[in-house]
């Protein structure tokens, strides 16, 4: 037993290894920008990055004034990341783009560390090298490099899962409160805690569990970030649910989602516009159909693993992403660590280490293609 434990410990990746892979991947991203003759910081900080910088600089809008219809406002973006961005800017005196890049990559480093810890807690076998490379160089890895909130969400989400798994409920609840102040999907962690307790009710009755003050306080704390944001928006501009209502400016609503699904089904095999010479016309419903299939496979696989905590988050996240529209799916799937856990489990179960190494290279090439489109401001990556 001790021999097996020593063997498993020796296979664990080191902190310096994680840092080295992160630095290598970011140098590759920088190198691609140089090959294209583009400024790295400006090319990385697109779309939501600009919104976060605006919130960190000026705060939240009082009324919509962006977009060609003047119907967009920054209420759609949750407050924790821009708050941390403003703090990083003031402490370092660095421009927001640089501060955001440093903050994001710092969060991603700790997200990888904590996600590995969670995987070790909950899985008999962990493909640690594959996981580190997938997180840093896999498809859409640039979302965890620029000034986006995905890395912070991963960091807080994985930390909350680690503490919940260790039965440190107060710490898990406090982290989930921060998670709910980062993205709406953080609320699914709170719901997942309840379903996890319900599943384990035969071990200890719910009445006895509710006698644990740490558990009760943790559960009560967990949605606090979202509640405070709702109150802030209500007193700031009169609509506590403005973060949801304003999504219509980006075409994210059930009214627009249904026609989008129908059109996606109609054009299920048309990838032609994805390779258009004009970046702003690069858009393909067939591409997003692949993510519907991928999301469905990962969600179903996650449910078959009988980890109720992860299954709840996966189901709620996938359904919410579908309701928001097919164009939202890639980012929601990539931005929620549960789906990456499911992919990891599939890789460990079905692929040897040699094949895993091939997959790392394949995923890296996909990410470079996506990053090339990102630098070109391709429309399908909005």
C-alpha atoms as a printed R data frame, in Angstrom:
    type eleno elety resid chain resno       x      y       z
1   ATOM     1    CA   UNK     A     1   0.000  0.000   0.000
2   ATOM     2    CA   UNK     A     2   2.799  2.406   0.951
3   ATOM     3    CA   UNK     A     3   4.624  1.476  -2.220
4   ATOM     4    CA   UNK     A     4   1.555  2.279  -4.352
5   ATOM     5    CA   UNK     A     5   1.075  5.570  -2.523
6   ATOM     6    CA   UNK     A     6   4.719  6.512  -3.130
7   ATOM     7    CA   UNK     A     7   4.335  5.629  -6.791
8   ATOM     8    CA   UNK     A     8   1.221  7.792  -7.140
9   ATOM     9    CA   UNK     A     9   2.897 10.675  -5.298
10  ATOM    10    CA   UNK     A    10   5.898 10.536  -7.618
11  ATOM    11    CA   UNK     A    11   3.562 10.942 -10.593
12  ATOM    12    CA   UNK     A    12   2.123 14.173  -9.232
13  ATOM    13    CA   UNK     A    13   3.169 17.274 -11.127
14  ATOM    14    CA   UNK     A    14   5.142 19.935  -9.285
15  ATOM    15    CA   UNK     A    15   4.397 23.622  -8.881
16  ATOM    16    CA   UNK     A    16   7.371 24.509 -11.093
17  ATOM    17    CA   UNK     A    17   6.074 22.147 -13.783
18  ATOM    18    CA   UNK     A    18   2.681 23.896 -13.817
19  ATOM    19    CA   UNK     A    19   4.353 27.313 -13.957
20  ATOM    20    CA   UNK     A    20   6.635 26.161 -16.765
21  ATOM    21    CA   UNK     A    21   3.733 24.901 -18.882
22  ATOM    22    CA   UNK     A    22   1.772 28.114 -18.289
23  ATOM    23    CA   UNK     A    23   4.759 30.257 -19.329
24  ATOM    24    CA   UNK     A    24   5.403 28.071 -22.390
25  ATOM    25    CA   UNK     A    25   1.771 28.287 -23.538
26  ATOM    26    CA   UNK     A    26   1.620 32.071 -23.079
27  ATOM    27    CA   UNK     A    27   4.843 32.490 -25.024
28  ATOM    28    CA   UNK     A    28   3.230 30.510 -27.843
29  ATOM    29    CA   UNK     A    29   0.205 32.827 -27.747
30  ATOM    30    CA   UNK     A    30   2.546 35.835 -27.808
31  ATOM    31    CA   UNK     A    31   4.562 34.287 -30.639
32  ATOM    32    CA   UNK     A    32   1.478 33.837 -32.821
33  ATOM    33    CA   UNK     A    33   0.626 37.515 -32.340
34  ATOM    34    CA   UNK     A    34   4.168 38.454 -33.401
35  ATOM    35    CA   UNK     A    35   3.947 36.250 -36.512
36  ATOM    36    CA   UNK     A    36   0.716 38.008 -37.446
37  ATOM    37    CA   UNK     A    37   2.316 41.392 -36.740
38  ATOM    38    CA   UNK     A    38  -0.240 42.286 -34.082
39  ATOM    39    CA   UNK     A    39   0.197 43.858 -30.626
40  ATOM    40    CA   UNK     A    40  -0.248 41.048 -28.102
41  ATOM    41    CA   UNK     A    41  -2.055 42.923 -25.312
42  ATOM    42    CA   UNK     A    42  -4.497 44.714 -27.589
43  ATOM    43    CA   UNK     A    43  -5.160 41.536 -29.560
44  ATOM    44    CA   UNK     A    44  -5.850 39.492 -26.434
45  ATOM    45    CA   UNK     A    45  -8.074 42.080 -24.759
46  ATOM    46    CA   UNK     A    46 -11.194 41.916 -26.918
47  ATOM    47    CA   UNK     A    47 -14.933 42.103 -26.283
48  ATOM    48    CA   UNK     A    48 -15.644 41.219 -22.625
49  ATOM    49    CA   UNK     A    49 -12.145 42.264 -21.611
50  ATOM    50    CA   UNK     A    50 -13.028 45.813 -22.627
51  ATOM    51    CA   UNK     A    51 -16.280 45.666 -20.663
52  ATOM    52    CA   UNK     A    52 -14.438 44.556 -17.517
53  ATOM    53    CA   UNK     A    53 -11.884 47.326 -17.942
54  ATOM    54    CA   UNK     A    54 -14.706 49.842 -18.282
55  ATOM    55    CA   UNK     A    55 -16.397 48.639 -15.073
56  ATOM    56    CA   UNK     A    56 -13.072 48.712 -13.200
57  ATOM    57    CA   UNK     A    57 -12.526 52.290 -14.396
58  ATOM    58    CA   UNK     A    58 -15.957 53.905 -14.286
59  ATOM    59    CA   UNK     A    59 -18.280 51.483 -12.486
60  ATOM    60    CA   UNK     A    60 -21.668 50.278 -13.715
61  ATOM    61    CA   UNK     A    61 -23.778 52.155 -16.262
62  ATOM    62    CA   UNK     A    62 -26.958 53.980 -15.332
63  ATOM    63    CA   UNK     A    63 -28.602 53.266 -18.697
64  ATOM    64    CA   UNK     A    64 -27.829 51.394 -21.945
65  ATOM    65    CA   UNK     A    65 -25.652 53.300 -24.389
66  ATOM    66    CA   UNK     A    66 -23.519 50.711 -26.220
67  ATOM    67    CA   UNK     A    67 -24.067 48.586 -29.331
68  ATOM    68    CA   UNK     A    68 -25.373 49.770 -32.693
69  ATOM    69    CA   UNK     A    69 -28.893 49.840 -31.207
70  ATOM    70    CA   UNK     A    70 -27.670 51.605 -28.068
71  ATOM    71    CA   UNK     A    71 -29.315 48.808 -26.066
72  ATOM    72    CA   UNK     A    72 -26.266 47.304 -24.320
73  ATOM    73    CA   UNK     A    73 -24.894 48.059 -20.862
74  ATOM    74    CA   UNK     A    74 -22.263 46.541 -18.604
75  ATOM    75    CA   UNK     A    75 -24.834 45.134 -16.147
76  ATOM    76    CA   UNK     A    76 -24.402 41.705 -17.770
77  ATOM    77    CA   UNK     A    77 -20.949 41.393 -16.194
78  ATOM    78    CA   UNK     A    78 -20.735 40.327 -12.569
79  ATOM    79    CA   UNK     A    79 -18.686 42.486 -10.184
80  ATOM    80    CA   UNK     A    80 -15.973 40.396  -8.533
81  ATOM    81    CA   UNK     A    81 -13.521 40.266 -11.430
82  ATOM    82    CA   UNK     A    82 -13.639 44.023 -12.194
83  ATOM    83    CA   UNK     A    83 -13.304 44.745  -8.454
84  ATOM    84    CA   UNK     A    84 -10.147 42.621  -8.290
85  ATOM    85    CA   UNK     A    85  -8.959 44.191 -11.540
86  ATOM    86    CA   UNK     A    86  -9.354 47.696 -10.089
87  ATOM    87    CA   UNK     A    87  -7.463 46.628  -6.944
88  ATOM    88    CA   UNK     A    88  -4.655 45.060  -9.028
89  ATOM    89    CA   UNK     A    89  -4.431 48.229 -11.111
90  ATOM    90    CA   UNK     A    90  -4.162 50.463  -8.046
91  ATOM    91    CA   UNK     A    91  -1.623 48.235  -6.275
92  ATOM    92    CA   UNK     A    92   0.664 47.754  -9.277
93  ATOM    93    CA   UNK     A    93  -0.037 51.007 -11.179
94  ATOM    94    CA   UNK     A    94  -0.034 48.863 -14.316
95  ATOM    95    CA   UNK     A    95  -2.461 49.508 -17.211
96  ATOM    96    CA   UNK     A    96  -5.713 47.565 -16.945
97  ATOM    97    CA   UNK     A    97  -4.827 45.272 -19.842
98  ATOM    98    CA   UNK     A    98  -1.583 44.174 -18.186
99  ATOM    99    CA   UNK     A    99  -3.129 43.960 -14.717
100 ATOM   100    CA   UNK     A   100  -5.981 41.865 -16.133
101 ATOM   101    CA   UNK     A   101  -3.581 39.516 -17.896
102 ATOM   102    CA   UNK     A   102  -1.514 39.010 -14.729
103 ATOM   103    CA   UNK     A   103  -4.626 38.550 -12.568
104 ATOM   104    CA   UNK     A   104  -6.141 36.025 -14.969
105 ATOM   105    CA   UNK     A   105  -2.999 33.934 -15.245
106 ATOM   106    CA   UNK     A   106  -2.471 33.987 -11.473
107 ATOM   107    CA   UNK     A   107  -6.023 32.735 -11.003
108 ATOM   108    CA   UNK     A   108  -5.458 30.029 -13.606
109 ATOM   109    CA   UNK     A   109  -2.320 28.824 -11.864
110 ATOM   110    CA   UNK     A   110  -4.215 28.323  -8.612
111 ATOM   111    CA   UNK     A   111  -7.193 26.889 -10.495
112 ATOM   112    CA   UNK     A   112  -4.962 24.154 -11.927
113 ATOM   113    CA   UNK     A   113  -3.455 23.450  -8.498
114 ATOM   114    CA   UNK     A   114  -6.867 23.210  -6.828
115 ATOM   115    CA   UNK     A   115  -8.498 21.255  -9.644
116 ATOM   116    CA   UNK     A   116  -5.703 18.675  -9.401
117 ATOM   117    CA   UNK     A   117  -6.295 18.467  -5.660
118 ATOM   118    CA   UNK     A   118 -10.012 17.929  -6.224
119 ATOM   119    CA   UNK     A   119  -9.387 15.282  -8.884
120 ATOM   120    CA   UNK     A   120  -7.041 13.436  -6.515
121 ATOM   121    CA   UNK     A   121  -9.714 13.576  -3.802
122 ATOM   122    CA   UNK     A   122 -12.468 12.192  -5.988
123 ATOM   123    CA   UNK     A   123 -10.795  9.977  -8.618
124 ATOM   124    CA   UNK     A   124  -8.763  6.774  -8.225
125 ATOM   125    CA   UNK     A   125  -6.612  7.761 -11.198
126 ATOM   126    CA   UNK     A   126  -5.651 11.220 -12.442
127 ATOM   127    CA   UNK     A   127  -3.908 12.054 -15.726
128 ATOM   128    CA   UNK     A   128  -2.018 14.968 -14.196
129 ATOM   129    CA   UNK     A   129   0.260 15.828 -17.098
130 ATOM   130    CA   UNK     A   130  -2.615 15.668 -19.548
131 ATOM   131    CA   UNK     A   131  -4.705 17.883 -17.254
132 ATOM   132    CA   UNK     A   132  -2.060 20.602 -16.918
133 ATOM   133    CA   UNK     A   133  -1.456 20.760 -20.660
134 ATOM   134    CA   UNK     A   134  -5.166 20.639 -21.480
135 ATOM   135    CA   UNK     A   135  -5.922 23.526 -19.102
136 ATOM   136    CA   UNK     A   136  -3.136 25.698 -20.485
137 ATOM   137    CA   UNK     A   137  -3.017 24.831 -24.206
138 ATOM   138    CA   UNK     A   138  -6.349 23.158 -24.963
139 ATOM   139    CA   UNK     A   139  -9.182 24.656 -27.039
140 ATOM   140    CA   UNK     A   140 -10.164 28.149 -25.904
141 ATOM   141    CA   UNK     A   141  -7.243 28.310 -23.456
142 ATOM   142    CA   UNK     A   142  -6.845 31.984 -24.377
143 ATOM   143    CA   UNK     A   143 -10.018 32.681 -22.358
144 ATOM   144    CA   UNK     A   144  -7.856 31.883 -19.323
145 ATOM   145    CA   UNK     A   145  -5.077 34.197 -20.487
146 ATOM   146    CA   UNK     A   146  -6.732 37.525 -21.236
147 ATOM   147    CA   UNK     A   147  -8.818 39.772 -18.997
148 ATOM   148    CA   UNK     A   148 -11.820 37.445 -18.765
149 ATOM   149    CA   UNK     A   149 -13.470 36.066 -15.619
150 ATOM   150    CA   UNK     A   150 -13.214 32.374 -16.608
151 ATOM   151    CA   UNK     A   151  -9.945 31.739 -14.738
152 ATOM   152    CA   UNK     A   152 -11.300 33.370 -11.565
153 ATOM   153    CA   UNK     A   153 -14.465 31.280 -11.871
154 ATOM   154    CA   UNK     A   154 -12.426 28.088 -12.223
155 ATOM   155    CA   UNK     A   155 -10.249 29.029  -9.256
156 ATOM   156    CA   UNK     A   156 -13.172 29.762  -6.913
157 ATOM   157    CA   UNK     A   157 -15.278 26.874  -8.211
158 ATOM   158    CA   UNK     A   158 -12.511 24.306  -7.718
159 ATOM   159    CA   UNK     A   159 -11.638 25.721  -4.284
160 ATOM   160    CA   UNK     A   160 -15.284 25.477  -3.210
161 ATOM   161    CA   UNK     A   161 -15.471 21.858  -4.401
162 ATOM   162    CA   UNK     A   162 -12.288 20.967  -2.511
163 ATOM   163    CA   UNK     A   163 -13.605 22.419   0.750
164 ATOM   164    CA   UNK     A   164 -17.062 20.879   0.330
165 ATOM   165    CA   UNK     A   165 -15.481 17.490  -0.304
166 ATOM   166    CA   UNK     A   166 -13.451 17.955   2.897
167 ATOM   167    CA   UNK     A   167 -16.693 18.793   4.768
168 ATOM   168    CA   UNK     A   168 -15.444 22.308   5.457
169 ATOM   169    CA   UNK     A   169 -18.848 23.749   4.715
170 ATOM   170    CA   UNK     A   170 -18.356 27.308   5.911
171 ATOM   171    CA   UNK     A   171 -15.282 27.788   3.717
172 ATOM   172    CA   UNK     A   172 -17.109 26.206   0.757
173 ATOM   173    CA   UNK     A   173 -20.083 28.526   1.290
174 ATOM   174    CA   UNK     A   174 -17.906 31.637   1.538
175 ATOM   175    CA   UNK     A   175 -16.071 30.729  -1.672
176 ATOM   176    CA   UNK     A   176 -19.368 29.998  -3.414
177 ATOM   177    CA   UNK     A   177 -20.598 33.462  -2.403
178 ATOM   178    CA   UNK     A   178 -17.589 34.881  -4.254
179 ATOM   179    CA   UNK     A   179 -18.299 32.494  -7.131
180 ATOM   180    CA   UNK     A   180 -21.856 33.857  -7.380
181 ATOM   181    CA   UNK     A   181 -20.374 37.349  -7.597
182 ATOM   182    CA   UNK     A   182 -18.243 36.214 -10.542
183 ATOM   183    CA   UNK     A   183 -20.772 34.532 -12.830
184 ATOM   184    CA   UNK     A   184 -24.414 33.485 -12.581
185 ATOM   185    CA   UNK     A   185 -23.427 29.830 -12.906
186 ATOM   186    CA   UNK     A   186 -21.976 30.047  -9.389
187 ATOM   187    CA   UNK     A   187 -25.562 29.643  -8.149
188 ATOM   188    CA   UNK     A   188 -25.508 26.075  -9.463
189 ATOM   189    CA   UNK     A   189 -22.871 25.224  -6.850
190 ATOM   190    CA   UNK     A   190 -25.337 26.259  -4.135
191 ATOM   191    CA   UNK     A   191 -28.052 24.071  -5.645
192 ATOM   192    CA   UNK     A   192 -25.596 21.191  -6.045
193 ATOM   193    CA   UNK     A   193 -24.768 21.290  -2.319
194 ATOM   194    CA   UNK     A   194 -28.440 20.714  -1.504
195 ATOM   195    CA   UNK     A   195 -28.739 17.795  -3.940
196 ATOM   196    CA   UNK     A   196 -25.533 16.289  -2.521
197 ATOM   197    CA   UNK     A   197 -26.932 16.468   1.014
198 ATOM   198    CA   UNK     A   198 -30.187 14.922  -0.173
199 ATOM   199    CA   UNK     A   199 -28.335 12.017  -1.794
200 ATOM   200    CA   UNK     A   200 -26.397 11.380   1.430
201 ATOM   201    CA   UNK     A   201 -29.449 11.628   3.687
202 ATOM   202    CA   UNK     A   202 -29.263  7.889   4.462
203 ATOM   203    CA   UNK     A   203 -25.787  8.305   5.964
204 ATOM   204    CA   UNK     A   204 -26.859 11.083   8.318
205 ATOM   205    CA   UNK     A   205 -30.407 12.422   8.461
206 ATOM   206    CA   UNK     A   206 -31.006 15.913   7.153
207 ATOM   207    CA   UNK     A   207 -32.231 16.991  10.598
208 ATOM   208    CA   UNK     A   208 -28.902 15.991  12.168
209 ATOM   209    CA   UNK     A   209 -26.951 17.667   9.367
210 ATOM   210    CA   UNK     A   210 -28.837 20.905   9.884
211 ATOM   211    CA   UNK     A   211 -27.631 20.809  13.468
212 ATOM   212    CA   UNK     A   212 -24.155 21.565  12.137
213 ATOM   213    CA   UNK     A   213 -23.800 25.380  12.325
214 ATOM   214    CA   UNK     A   214 -20.928 25.361   9.810
215 ATOM   215    CA   UNK     A   215 -23.137 23.620   7.245
216 ATOM   216    CA   UNK     A   216 -26.138 25.892   7.797
217 ATOM   217    CA   UNK     A   217 -24.019 29.037   7.659
218 ATOM   218    CA   UNK     A   218 -22.192 27.801   4.566
219 ATOM   219    CA   UNK     A   219 -25.451 27.067   2.731
220 ATOM   220    CA   UNK     A   220 -26.878 30.461   3.701
221 ATOM   221    CA   UNK     A   221 -23.707 32.250   2.614
222 ATOM   222    CA   UNK     A   222 -23.355 30.502  -0.744
223 ATOM   223    CA   UNK     A   223 -25.764 32.642  -2.858
224 ATOM   224    CA   UNK     A   224 -24.817 35.893  -1.095
225 ATOM   225    CA   UNK     A   225 -22.710 37.237  -3.977
226 ATOM   226    CA   UNK     A   226 -25.650 37.070  -6.357
227 ATOM   227    CA   UNK     A   227 -28.066 38.542  -3.795
228 ATOM   228    CA   UNK     A   228 -25.786 41.504  -3.108
229 ATOM   229    CA   UNK     A   229 -25.350 42.143  -6.841
230 ATOM   230    CA   UNK     A   230 -29.144 42.129  -7.285
231 ATOM   231    CA   UNK     A   231 -29.561 44.638  -4.453
232 ATOM   232    CA   UNK     A   232 -26.775 46.819  -5.844
233 ATOM   233    CA   UNK     A   233 -28.324 46.951  -9.319
234 ATOM   234    CA   UNK     A   234 -31.746 47.707  -7.857
235 ATOM   235    CA   UNK     A   235 -30.494 50.707  -5.890
236 ATOM   236    CA   UNK     A   236 -28.060 51.772  -8.641
237 ATOM   237    CA   UNK     A   237 -30.365 51.804 -11.654
238 ATOM   238    CA   UNK     A   238 -33.744 50.437 -10.564
239 ATOM   239    CA   UNK     A   239 -33.653 46.850 -11.900
240 ATOM   240    CA   UNK     A   240 -32.168 44.133  -9.724
241 ATOM   241    CA   UNK     A   241 -32.308 41.613 -12.569
242 ATOM   242    CA   UNK     A   242 -30.717 43.923 -15.127
243 ATOM   243    CA   UNK     A   243 -27.864 41.425 -15.610
244 ATOM   244    CA   UNK     A   244 -30.447 39.051 -17.102
245 ATOM   245    CA   UNK     A   245 -32.688 41.537 -18.919
246 ATOM   246    CA   UNK     A   246 -29.777 43.200 -20.722
247 ATOM   247    CA   UNK     A   247 -28.762 39.883 -22.338
248 ATOM   248    CA   UNK     A   248 -31.266 40.643 -25.105
249 ATOM   249    CA   UNK     A   249 -28.708 43.125 -26.475
250 ATOM   250    CA   UNK     A   250 -26.451 40.160 -27.306
251 ATOM   251    CA   UNK     A   251 -29.334 38.056 -28.627
252 ATOM   252    CA   UNK     A   252 -29.373 35.825 -25.558
253 ATOM   253    CA   UNK     A   253 -32.979 35.073 -24.625
254 ATOM   254    CA   UNK     A   254 -35.431 32.228 -25.000
255 ATOM   255    CA   UNK     A   255 -37.208 34.213 -27.749
256 ATOM   256    CA   UNK     A   256 -34.056 34.338 -29.879
257 ATOM   257    CA   UNK     A   257 -32.713 30.934 -28.788
258 ATOM   258    CA   UNK     A   258 -35.528 28.882 -30.372
259 ATOM   259    CA   UNK     A   259 -35.178 30.369 -33.894
260 ATOM   260    CA   UNK     A   260 -31.419 29.982 -33.515
261 ATOM   261    CA   UNK     A   261 -31.788 26.273 -32.697
262 ATOM   262    CA   UNK     A   262 -34.065 25.741 -35.700
263 ATOM   263    CA   UNK     A   263 -31.625 27.505 -38.012
264 ATOM   264    CA   UNK     A   264 -28.730 25.513 -36.526
265 ATOM   265    CA   UNK     A   265 -30.561 22.263 -37.265
266 ATOM   266    CA   UNK     A   266 -31.331 23.441 -40.797
267 ATOM   267    CA   UNK     A   267 -27.672 24.266 -41.477
268 ATOM   268    CA   UNK     A   268 -26.300 21.289 -39.549
269 ATOM   269    CA   UNK     A   269 -23.493 20.524 -42.032
270 ATOM   270    CA   UNK     A   270 -22.563 23.974 -43.358
271 ATOM   271    CA   UNK     A   271 -19.073 24.905 -42.176
272 ATOM   272    CA   UNK     A   272 -18.236 27.090 -45.184
273 ATOM   273    CA   UNK     A   273 -18.577 30.528 -43.578
274 ATOM   274    CA   UNK     A   274 -16.243 29.447 -40.776
275 ATOM   275    CA   UNK     A   275 -13.337 29.793 -43.207
276 ATOM   276    CA   UNK     A   276 -14.395 33.036 -44.860
277 ATOM   277    CA   UNK     A   277 -11.642 35.468 -45.843
278 ATOM   278    CA   UNK     A   278 -13.581 38.213 -44.034
279 ATOM   279    CA   UNK     A   279 -13.191 37.567 -40.262
280 ATOM   280    CA   UNK     A   280 -16.426 39.330 -39.296
281 ATOM   281    CA   UNK     A   281 -18.405 36.940 -41.495
282 ATOM   282    CA   UNK     A   282 -16.879 33.805 -39.953
283 ATOM   283    CA   UNK     A   283 -19.861 32.136 -38.362
284 ATOM   284    CA   UNK     A   284 -21.216 28.619 -38.691
285 ATOM   285    CA   UNK     A   285 -24.261 27.031 -37.088
286 ATOM   286    CA   UNK     A   286 -22.731 23.649 -37.862
287 ATOM   287    CA   UNK     A   287 -19.766 24.561 -35.647
288 ATOM   288    CA   UNK     A   288 -22.057 25.311 -32.720
289 ATOM   289    CA   UNK     A   289 -23.986 22.087 -33.351
290 ATOM   290    CA   UNK     A   290 -20.770 20.250 -32.520
291 ATOM   291    CA   UNK     A   291 -20.837 21.874 -29.088
292 ATOM   292    CA   UNK     A   292 -24.452 20.861 -28.543
293 ATOM   293    CA   UNK     A   293 -23.393 17.258 -29.158
294 ATOM   294    CA   UNK     A   294 -20.223 17.625 -27.081
295 ATOM   295    CA   UNK     A   295 -22.080 19.257 -24.200
296 ATOM   296    CA   UNK     A   296 -24.731 16.539 -24.260
297 ATOM   297    CA   UNK     A   297 -22.105 13.767 -24.263
298 ATOM   298    CA   UNK     A   298 -20.143 15.337 -21.389
299 ATOM   299    CA   UNK     A   299 -23.295 15.984 -19.351
300 ATOM   300    CA   UNK     A   300 -24.583 12.430 -19.808
301 ATOM   301    CA   UNK     A   301 -21.160 10.964 -19.025
302 ATOM   302    CA   UNK     A   302 -20.939 13.145 -15.927
303 ATOM   303    CA   UNK     A   303 -24.316 11.813 -14.750
304 ATOM   304    CA   UNK     A   304 -23.221  8.195 -15.280
305 ATOM   305    CA   UNK     A   305 -20.322  8.725 -12.836
306 ATOM   306    CA   UNK     A   306 -22.834  9.086  -9.981
307 ATOM   307    CA   UNK     A   307 -21.178 12.177  -8.565
308 ATOM   308    CA   UNK     A   308 -24.336 14.086  -7.741
309 ATOM   309    CA   UNK     A   309 -22.490 17.337  -7.007
310 ATOM   310    CA   UNK     A   310 -20.885 17.480 -10.443
311 ATOM   311    CA   UNK     A   311 -23.930 16.064 -12.248
312 ATOM   312    CA   UNK     A   312 -26.190 18.789 -10.853
313 ATOM   313    CA   UNK     A   313 -23.837 21.556 -11.931
314 ATOM   314    CA   UNK     A   314 -23.354 19.995 -15.374
315 ATOM   315    CA   UNK     A   315 -27.088 19.577 -16.058
316 ATOM   316    CA   UNK     A   316 -28.023 23.070 -14.895
317 ATOM   317    CA   UNK     A   317 -25.119 24.668 -16.776
318 ATOM   318    CA   UNK     A   318 -25.835 22.844 -20.029
319 ATOM   319    CA   UNK     A   319 -29.565 23.592 -19.943
320 ATOM   320    CA   UNK     A   320 -28.944 27.256 -19.140
321 ATOM   321    CA   UNK     A   321 -26.419 27.542 -21.950
322 ATOM   322    CA   UNK     A   322 -28.915 26.026 -24.390
323 ATOM   323    CA   UNK     A   323 -31.598 28.474 -23.289
324 ATOM   324    CA   UNK     A   324 -29.153 31.339 -23.837
325 ATOM   325    CA   UNK     A   325 -28.610 30.237 -27.442
326 ATOM   326    CA   UNK     A   326 -26.230 27.948 -29.299
327 ATOM   327    CA   UNK     A   327 -23.625 30.682 -29.760
328 ATOM   328    CA   UNK     A   328 -23.137 30.786 -25.985
329 ATOM   329    CA   UNK     A   329 -22.386 27.083 -25.665
330 ATOM   330    CA   UNK     A   330 -18.608 26.956 -26.326
331 ATOM   331    CA   UNK     A   331 -17.812 29.607 -23.753
332 ATOM   332    CA   UNK     A   332 -20.163 28.205 -21.115
333 ATOM   333    CA   UNK     A   333 -18.809 24.681 -21.564
334 ATOM   334    CA   UNK     A   334 -15.186 25.825 -21.425
335 ATOM   335    CA   UNK     A   335 -15.828 28.227 -18.561
336 ATOM   336    CA   UNK     A   336 -17.338 25.583 -16.267
337 ATOM   337    CA   UNK     A   337 -14.687 23.200 -14.858
338 ATOM   338    CA   UNK     A   338 -17.166 20.334 -14.409
339 ATOM   339    CA   UNK     A   339 -17.213 19.660 -18.157
340 ATOM   340    CA   UNK     A   340 -13.418 19.573 -18.215
341 ATOM   341    CA   UNK     A   341 -13.524 17.035 -15.359
342 ATOM   342    CA   UNK     A   342 -15.856 14.856 -17.435
343 ATOM   343    CA   UNK     A   343 -13.520 15.079 -20.442
344 ATOM   344    CA   UNK     A   344 -10.583 14.155 -18.205
345 ATOM   345    CA   UNK     A   345 -12.442 11.108 -16.911
346 ATOM   346    CA   UNK     A   346 -13.233  9.962 -20.449
347 ATOM   347    CA   UNK     A   347  -9.600 10.369 -21.494
348 ATOM   348    CA   UNK     A   348  -8.352  8.418 -18.465
349 ATOM   349    CA   UNK     A   349 -10.851  5.629 -19.057
350 ATOM   350    CA   UNK     A   350 -10.514  5.168 -22.804
351 ATOM   351    CA   UNK     A   351  -7.031  6.376 -23.835
352 ATOM   352    CA   UNK     A   352  -3.512  5.247 -23.029
353 ATOM   353    CA   UNK     A   353  -0.771  7.687 -22.044
354 ATOM   354    CA   UNK     A   354   0.635  7.652 -25.583
355 ATOM   355    CA   UNK     A   355  -2.741  8.571 -27.022
356 ATOM   356    CA   UNK     A   356  -3.141 11.239 -24.325
357 ATOM   357    CA   UNK     A   357   0.100 12.824 -25.543
358 ATOM   358    CA   UNK     A   358  -1.288 12.844 -29.089
359 ATOM   359    CA   UNK     A   359  -4.512 14.445 -27.827
360 ATOM   360    CA   UNK     A   360  -2.524 17.213 -26.142
361 ATOM   361    CA   UNK     A   361  -0.890 18.055 -29.477
362 ATOM   362    CA   UNK     A   362  -4.225 17.876 -31.297
363 ATOM   363    CA   UNK     A   363  -5.966 20.134 -28.782
364 ATOM   364    CA   UNK     A   364  -3.040 22.562 -28.912
365 ATOM   365    CA   UNK     A   365  -3.379 22.907 -32.690
366 ATOM   366    CA   UNK     A   366  -7.126 23.504 -32.362
367 ATOM   367    CA   UNK     A   367  -6.427 26.219 -29.816
368 ATOM   368    CA   UNK     A   368  -3.893 27.894 -32.117
369 ATOM   369    CA   UNK     A   369  -6.477 27.892 -34.920
370 ATOM   370    CA   UNK     A   370  -9.048 29.415 -32.564
371 ATOM   371    CA   UNK     A   371  -6.501 31.937 -31.297
372 ATOM   372    CA   UNK     A   372  -5.629 32.898 -34.862
373 ATOM   373    CA   UNK     A   373  -9.338 33.611 -35.415
374 ATOM   374    CA   UNK     A   374  -9.453 35.510 -32.121
375 ATOM   375    CA   UNK     A   375  -6.653 37.789 -33.301
376 ATOM   376    CA   UNK     A   376  -8.563 38.263 -36.576
377 ATOM   377    CA   UNK     A   377 -11.699 39.256 -34.587
378 ATOM   378    CA   UNK     A   378 -13.692 36.369 -36.088
379 ATOM   379    CA   UNK     A   379 -17.405 36.751 -35.361
380 ATOM   380    CA   UNK     A   380 -17.997 33.189 -34.118
381 ATOM   381    CA   UNK     A   381 -15.761 33.877 -31.103
382 ATOM   382    CA   UNK     A   382 -17.726 36.895 -29.827
